[in-house]
Amino acid sequence: MSMHTINLNRVWERHILQDESFAWVRWFQKPSNISSGEQVYLVAEPLLLKQMWLNKNPLRDLVHEGHRVCISESLCQRNSLAFCQAGPTVVSNVEWITDVTSGRFPSERIDLPINFGKVVLKID
């Protein structure tokens, strides 16, 4: 088995929330090239990883292995990966994700800024 990598740094939606903070959302399909026994990992900077939500579920609650978290069991056919550049009160509240993923706030499609580091899926 060889490892596959899928880059998620391009084509994020940047939403401007009511308090003028930013929420970032990246939509992606479930990888189709997963073999039996392979796992899908989300790999990102540890601080960013702990702020991310996959399909409206916080990743901070999953077991982390350094820079990565196994998301195989959490994947749907269409997935939303989101995080918010705001204070911990907003970040821990699921309402902002519902508002953002439903299109309530204005957004633009841009690549994730380089200072966030790489965000990738690894199939291993």
C-alpha positions in Angstrom: 0.0 0.0 0.0 1.3 3.4 -0.9 0.3 6.7 0.8 -1.9 9.1 -1.2 -1.9 12.8 -0.4 -4.7 15.3 -1.3 -3.9 19.0 -0.9 -6.8 21.0 0.7 -5.1 24.4 0.7 -6.9 25.7 -2.4 -10.4 27.0 -2.9 -11.6 27.8 0.6 -14.6 29.9 1.4 -13.8 32.8 3.6 -16.9 34.1 5.4 -17.1 37.3 7.4 -19.1 36.8 10.6 -21.2 39.4 12.4 -18.3 40.3 14.8 -16.1 40.8 11.6 -14.0 37.7 12.4 -13.4 35.2 9.6 -14.7 31.6 9.3 -13.0 29.3 6.7 -14.8 26.4 5.1 -13.4 23.8 2.6 -15.8 21.4 1.0 -14.5 18.1 -0.4 -15.7 14.8 -1.6 -14.9 11.5 0.2 -11.8 10.2 -1.5 -12.7 7.4 -3.9 -9.3 5.6 -3.9 -9.5 4.1 -0.4 -8.5 0.5 -0.3 -9.7 -2.0 2.4 -7.7 -1.5 5.5 -6.6 2.1 4.6 -7.3 5.0 6.9 -7.9 8.7 6.0 -6.0 11.3 8.1 -6.4 15.0 8.2 -3.0 16.6 8.6 -2.5 20.2 9.7 -0.6 22.4 12.2 -1.6 21.1 15.7 -3.1 24.5 16.8 -5.2 24.8 13.7 -6.2 21.1 13.9 -7.6 21.6 17.4 -9.8 24.5 16.1 -11.2 22.6 13.1 -14.6 21.1 12.7 -15.4 18.3 10.3 -19.1 18.0 9.2 -20.0 20.2 12.3 -18.1 18.0 14.7 -15.1 19.4 16.6 -11.8 17.6 15.8 -10.4 18.6 19.2 -12.3 15.7 20.7 -10.7 13.0 18.5 -7.4 11.4 19.4 -4.5 13.3 17.8 -1.3 11.8 16.6 1.0 14.8 16.4 -0.1 16.8 13.3 -2.8 14.4 12.2 -6.2 13.0 13.2 -7.9 9.9 11.7 -11.2 11.0 10.1 -12.1 7.8 8.3 -15.2 7.1 10.4 -16.4 10.7 10.2 -16.3 11.1 6.4 -19.5 11.6 4.4 -19.9 11.6 0.6 -19.7 15.5 0.8 -17.7 17.0 3.7 -17.2 20.4 5.2 -14.0 21.3 7.0 -14.3 24.5 9.0 -12.5 26.7 11.4 -13.0 30.2 12.8 -10.5 33.0 13.5 -12.2 34.2 16.6 -12.2 34.0 20.4 -12.7 30.6 22.2 -16.4 31.4 23.0 -17.3 31.6 19.3 -15.1 28.7 18.3 -16.7 26.3 20.8 -20.2 27.3 19.7 -21.6 25.2 16.8 -24.0 27.9 15.7 -21.4 29.7 13.6 -20.8 26.6 11.5 -24.5 26.2 10.8 -24.7 29.8 9.8 -21.6 29.6 7.6 -22.4 26.3 5.9 -26.0 27.4 5.1 -24.7 30.5 3.3 -26.0 33.1 5.8 -22.8 35.2 5.6 -21.1 36.7 2.6 -18.1 34.8 1.4 -15.4 34.7 -1.2 -13.4 31.8 -2.6 -9.7 32.1 -2.0 -6.7 29.9 -1.2 -5.8 29.4 2.4 -3.1 31.9 3.4 0.3 30.4 3.7 0.7 31.3 7.4 -1.9 28.6 8.2 0.4 25.9 6.9 -0.5 23.0 4.8 -3.9 21.2 5.2 -3.9 17.8 3.5 -5.7 14.4 3.5 -3.4 11.4 3.7 -4.7 8.0 2.8 -2.4 5.4 4.5 
